[in-house]
Amino acid sequence: MTSTGPATRTAGGDRAAPSVAARLSLLDRYLAVWILAAMAAGLGLGRLLPGLGDALAAVEAGGISLPIALGLLVMMYPVLAKVRYDRLDAVTGDRRLMISSLAVNWLAGPAVMFVLAWTFLPDLPEYRTGLIIVGLARCIAMVIIWNDLACGDREAAAVLVALNSVFQVLAFGLLGWFYLDLLPGWLGLDGGAGLDVSTAEITLNVVIFLGVPLLAGFLTRRIGEKRLGRAAYESRFLPRIGPWALYGLLFTIVVLFALQGGEITSRPLDVARIALPLLVYFAVMWFGTFALGKVIGLGYGRTATLAFTAAGNNFELAIAVAVATFGVTSGQALAGVVGPLIEVPVLVALVHVSLAWRRGFAAREGTETGPARPGAGTG
C-alpha cells in the first residue's frame, strides 16, 4: 500500500490530525471496494472452476497452504520494512506497555472470545471452536497498518507483534487445551473439541508468517539505509514497495474465498452469526484496552498501539491451525476466514475514533502526540 506524507503542524507545534481519507492514497482510500472485488473474484473463480478449491488446498507443505503463505508474506513485508529497528530498545524498556500487552493479549483476549463464542454460538460447535482458535492467535504484523493510520508508535507495534509471536509458540497449544477441553468440562459445557496441533507446527507457522517477513524487513531497512541513507530510503524506496502490501492482501482474499466460496454462499446466515461475536470482540478489546492505556498513563502513540495490537488477531495462524486440524472446508476454517473480512472495516472505523480522541491526549499532555513520520500511511 502506498504511503502519504507526514502530517502537518499547527501554529502551536501540534500536528493537525488530518482525516483518514486525506492520509490515504487512491489504492488505500477504496480498500473496501478492492476487498469486495477480491471476494467476488474468489467466489466467481470457485464457481467457474469447481476443482479450483481442491487444487489450491493440495498446494501445501507441512500443513501450510503455499498460496495463502505467499499472499501473506507479500502483504507483511512492505509494512515491516518501514519499522525503525534502532528505536526498539526504548519500547522494550517500557514495563507498563509490555506487561499490559501480555495481560490483554494472553489473559483477556482468549477469555473474551471464549465467552462470546459460547454466548453467540452455543448450537454451532464447529464455528464456536473456530472463533476460540481465533481468540488464541494474537495480533499479526498487519496491525501495524491500522497503527500507522492512527499515528501510533510504529516501533512499539513491531515489538508487541514480536512478543506475541514468542508467546504463541509457548502458550498457543496449552491455551488451546485449556479453552477447548479443560474449561468446558469444568463448566459442564457440552461439546469440547480437542486441538491436535504440536508446538513444532505452531513454531513453523510463526516462523513463516512472521519470522520470514520480519527478517526481510529488518535486512531491507539495514541495507537500504546503508546504501541510500535514511531520508532517501523512506522517501524513495518505501513508496515503491508499499503497494505490494495491498496486492498481497487482495490475493490472499481471492484464494480464501475460492477455497470457501461454496460454504459462504450456501450458508449466509451462519456467516452472519460468526460475524456478530467478532464485532463485539473487536469493540470490547479495542475500547477496553484504549481505556487501560489512558488509565496507566501511556501517551497517545503507545495507547493506540496497545489497543490495535490487542484488537487484532493472527488470522493466518488461526486458519492454518483450523485447516491442519479440521480440514480446509471445515466450519472451523470458515470461522477463521470470516475473521479478517470483519476486522478490516471495523478497525478502519476504529482508526477514525482513535484520531478523534488524539486531541484529548495532546491537550492533557500539553505536547505533541508523536513525531511526524514519513510514510505513515497504510503500508
C-alpha positions, 0 to 999 in steps of 0.5 A, a space after each residue: 500500500 502506498 504511503 502519504 506524507 507526514 502530517 502537518 503542524 499547527 501554529 502551536 507545534 501540534 500536528 493537525 490530525 488530518 482525516 483518514 481519507 486525506 492520509 490515504 492514497 487512491 489504492 488505500 482510500 477504496 480498500 473496501 471496494 478492492 476487498 469486495 472485488 477480491 471476494 467476488 473474484 474468489 467466489 466467481 473463480 470457485 464457481 467457474 472452476 469447481 476443482 479450483 478449491 481442491 487444487 489450491 488446498 493440495 498446494 501445501 507443505 507441512 500443513 501450510 497452504 503455499 498460496 495463502 503463505 505467499 499472499 501473506 508474506 507479500 502483504 507483511 513485508 512492505 509494512 515491516 520494512 518501514 519499522 525503525 529497528 534502532 528505536 526498539 530498545 526504548 519500547 522494550 524498556 517500557 514495563 507498563 506497555 509490555 506487561 499490559 500487552 501480555 495481560 490483554 493479549 494472553 489473559 483477556 483476549 482468549 477469555 473474551 472470545 471464549 465467552 462470546 463464542 459460547 454466548 453467540 454460538 452455543 448450537 454451532 460447535 464447529 464455528 464456536 471452536 473456530 472463533 476460540 482458535 481465533 481468540 488464541 492467535 494474537 495480533 499479526 504484523 498487519 496491525 501495524 497498518 491500522 497503527 500507522 493510520 492512527 499515528 501510533 508508535 510504529 516501533 512499539 507495534 513491531 515489538 508487541 507483534 514480536 512478543 506475541 509471536 514468542 508467546 504463541 509458540 509457548 502458550 498457543 497449544 496449552 491455551 488451546 487445551 485449556 479453552 477447548 477441553 479443560 474449561 468446558 468440562 469444568 463448566 459442564 459445557 457440552 461439546 469440547 473439541 480437542 486441538 491436535 496441533 504440536 508446538 513444532 507446527 505452531 513454531 513453523 507457522 510463526 516462523 513463516 508468517 512472521 519470522 520470514 517477513 520480519 527478517 526481510 524487513 529488518 535486512 531491507 531497512 539495514 541495507 537500504 539505509 546503508 546504501 541510500 541513507 535514511 531520508 532517501 530510503 523512506 522517501 524513495 524506496 518505501 513508496 515503491 514497495 508499499 503497494 505490494 502490501 495491498 496486492 498481497 492482501 487482495 490475493 490472499 482474499 481471492 484464494 480464501 474465498 475460492 477455497 470457501 466460496 461454496 460454504 459462504 454462499 450456501 450458508 449466509 446466515 451462519 456467516 452472519 452469526 460468526 460475524 456478530 461475536 467478532 464485532 463485539 470482540 473487536 469493540 470490547 478489546 479495542 475500547 477496553 484496552 484504549 481505556 487501560 492505556 489512558 488509565 496507566 498513563 501511556 501517551 497517545 502513540 503507545 495507547 493506540 498501539 496497545 489497543 490495535 495490537 490487542 484488537 487484532 488477531 493472527 488470522 493466518 495462524 488461526 486458519 492454518 491451525 483450523 485447516 491442519 486440524 479440521 480440514 480446509 472446508 471445515 466450519 472451523 476454517 470458515 470461522 477463521 476466514 470470516 475473521 479478517 473480512 470483519 476486522 478490516 472495516 471495523 478497525 478502519 472505523 476504529 482508526 477514525 475514533 482513535 484520531 478523534 480522541 488524539 486531541 484529548 491526549 495532546 491537550 492533557 499532555 500539553 505536547 505533541 502526540 508523536 513525531 511526524 513520520 514519513 510514510 505513515 500511511 497504510 503500508 
